[in-house]
């Protein structure tokens, strides 16, 4: 029996802080999710929506959140606007708790 890999997409500008957030989330979650960081200066993240279980919107791309949310809603993909105060590598466990709340409502 094969277990489906659970995937999350972190839409961001693509800097070092995002990589650290991604790594922290991959370590903090206890449900087998693998998070991918995708830097964006456009809409290339849309092609990933069919392949993810949740989309996380970093504070740096909050200006795109209405577009991201509209596209996520079309695909029935839950999303989370990451609060700026949670966008710190040492807050990965707390951020995972917020992500988990969104996933539990799915």
DRENSESE-962304 format. One record per residue (C-alpha): x, y, z. Coordinates in nm, 4 decimals. Layout:
pt xx->X | yy->Y | zz->Z
...
This chain:
pt xx->0.0000 | yy->0.0000 | zz->0.0000
pt xx->0.1409 | yy->0.3368 | zz->-0.1027
pt xx->0.1071 | yy->0.6460 | zz->0.1177
pt xx->0.0414 | yy->0.9751 | zz->-0.0614
pt xx->0.3000 | yy->1.2385 | zz->0.0150
pt xx->0.1406 | yy->1.5494 | zz->0.1595
pt xx->0.2717 | yy->1.8711 | zz->0.0100
pt xx->0.2591 | yy->2.2340 | zz->0.1075
pt xx->0.3676 | yy->2.5275 | zz->-0.1055
pt xx->0.5231 | yy->2.8363 | zz->0.0479
pt xx->0.4803 | yy->3.1283 | zz->-0.1950
pt xx->0.7449 | yy->3.3870 | zz->-0.1276
pt xx->1.0035 | yy->3.6150 | zz->-0.2794
pt xx->1.2576 | yy->3.3348 | zz->-0.2558
pt xx->1.5157 | yy->3.4525 | zz->-0.0064
pt xx->1.7169 | yy->3.2786 | zz->0.2600
pt xx->1.4550 | yy->3.3416 | zz->0.5302
pt xx->1.1989 | yy->3.1480 | zz->0.3273
pt xx->1.4353 | yy->2.8546 | zz->0.2920
pt xx->1.4818 | yy->2.8533 | zz->0.6693
pt xx->1.1039 | yy->2.8709 | zz->0.7241
pt xx->1.0535 | yy->2.5824 | zz->0.4808
pt xx->1.3188 | yy->2.3723 | zz->0.6537
pt xx->1.1691 | yy->2.4524 | zz->0.9934
pt xx->0.8213 | yy->2.3497 | zz->0.8802
pt xx->0.9557 | yy->2.0276 | zz->0.7330
pt xx->1.1113 | yy->1.9454 | zz->1.0711
pt xx->0.8281 | yy->2.0721 | zz->1.2924
pt xx->0.5333 | yy->1.8930 | zz->1.1366
pt xx->0.4542 | yy->1.5453 | zz->1.2540
pt xx->0.2215 | yy->1.4402 | zz->0.9744
pt xx->0.4563 | yy->1.3777 | zz->0.6852
pt xx->0.4098 | yy->1.7049 | zz->0.5002
pt xx->0.6882 | yy->1.8202 | zz->0.2723
pt xx->0.6958 | yy->2.1945 | zz->0.2161
pt xx->0.8393 | yy->2.3505 | zz->-0.0980
pt xx->0.9366 | yy->2.7143 | zz->-0.1220
pt xx->0.8635 | yy->2.8869 | zz->-0.4512
pt xx->0.9902 | yy->3.2350 | zz->-0.5091
pt xx->0.7609 | yy->3.4357 | zz->-0.7289
pt xx->0.7650 | yy->3.7472 | zz->-0.9329
pt xx->0.4613 | yy->3.6375 | zz->-1.1294
pt xx->0.2097 | yy->3.3560 | zz->-1.1287
pt xx->0.4209 | yy->3.0426 | zz->-1.1802
pt xx->0.2911 | yy->2.9114 | zz->-0.8452
pt xx->-0.0517 | yy->2.8564 | zz->-1.0093
pt xx->0.0825 | yy->2.5487 | zz->-1.1883
pt xx->0.1590 | yy->2.3924 | zz->-0.8496
pt xx->-0.1953 | yy->2.4174 | zz->-0.7095
pt xx->-0.2988 | yy->2.0772 | zz->-0.8458
pt xx->-0.0087 | yy->1.9177 | zz->-0.6594
pt xx->-0.0376 | yy->2.0637 | zz->-0.3096
pt xx->-0.2546 | yy->2.0137 | zz->-0.0033
pt xx->-0.2065 | yy->2.3673 | zz->0.1328
pt xx->-0.0588 | yy->2.6959 | zz->0.0161
pt xx->0.1198 | yy->2.9309 | zz->0.2556
pt xx->0.1456 | yy->3.2984 | zz->0.1639
pt xx->0.4537 | yy->3.4703 | zz->0.3026
pt xx->0.4339 | yy->3.8265 | zz->0.4326
pt xx->0.6576 | yy->3.9449 | zz->0.1448
pt xx->0.3934 | yy->3.8533 | zz->-0.1151
pt xx->0.0858 | yy->3.9553 | zz->0.0804
pt xx->0.0134 | yy->4.2032 | zz->-0.1999
pt xx->-0.0677 | yy->3.8945 | zz->-0.4133
pt xx->-0.2859 | yy->3.7288 | zz->-0.1517
pt xx->-0.6223 | yy->3.8104 | zz->-0.3138
pt xx->-0.5022 | yy->3.6534 | zz->-0.6406
pt xx->-0.3515 | yy->3.3527 | zz->-0.4628
pt xx->-0.6660 | yy->3.2994 | zz->-0.2547
pt xx->-0.8938 | yy->3.3234 | zz->-0.5603
pt xx->-0.6886 | yy->3.0618 | zz->-0.7451
pt xx->-0.6629 | yy->2.8372 | zz->-0.4370
pt xx->-1.0413 | yy->2.8561 | zz->-0.3906
pt xx->-1.0940 | yy->2.7462 | zz->-0.7528
pt xx->-0.8901 | yy->2.4327 | zz->-0.6794
pt xx->-1.0304 | yy->2.3848 | zz->-0.3279
pt xx->-0.6811 | yy->2.4210 | zz->-0.1793
pt xx->-0.6695 | yy->2.5641 | zz->0.1727
pt xx->-0.4374 | yy->2.8581 | zz->0.2354
pt xx->-0.2823 | yy->3.0571 | zz->0.5154
pt xx->-0.1546 | yy->3.4139 | zz->0.5124
pt xx->0.1455 | yy->3.3747 | zz->0.7387
pt xx->0.1411 | yy->3.6410 | zz->1.0106
pt xx->0.4649 | yy->3.8449 | zz->0.9944
pt xx->0.5415 | yy->3.7712 | zz->1.3609
pt xx->0.5385 | yy->3.3976 | zz->1.2778
pt xx->0.7731 | yy->3.4288 | zz->0.9801
pt xx->1.0837 | yy->3.3460 | zz->1.1808
pt xx->1.2794 | yy->3.0186 | zz->1.1711
pt xx->1.2586 | yy->2.9704 | zz->1.5470
pt xx->0.8777 | yy->3.0005 | zz->1.5291
pt xx->0.8403 | yy->2.6984 | zz->1.2960
pt xx->0.6623 | yy->2.4876 | zz->1.5576
pt xx->0.4120 | yy->2.7647 | zz->1.6283
pt xx->0.3631 | yy->2.8231 | zz->1.2563
pt xx->0.3034 | yy->2.4509 | zz->1.2076
pt xx->0.0275 | yy->2.4710 | zz->1.4712
pt xx->-0.1441 | yy->2.7449 | zz->1.2644
pt xx->-0.1029 | yy->2.5408 | zz->0.9458
pt xx->-0.2496 | yy->2.2386 | zz->1.1227
pt xx->-0.5576 | yy->2.4404 | zz->1.2271
pt xx->-0.6207 | yy->2.5284 | zz->0.8613
pt xx->-0.5689 | yy->2.1684 | zz->0.7503
pt xx->-0.8023 | yy->2.0359 | zz->1.0202
pt xx->-1.0830 | yy->2.2571 | zz->0.8827
pt xx->-1.0339 | yy->2.1139 | zz->0.5325
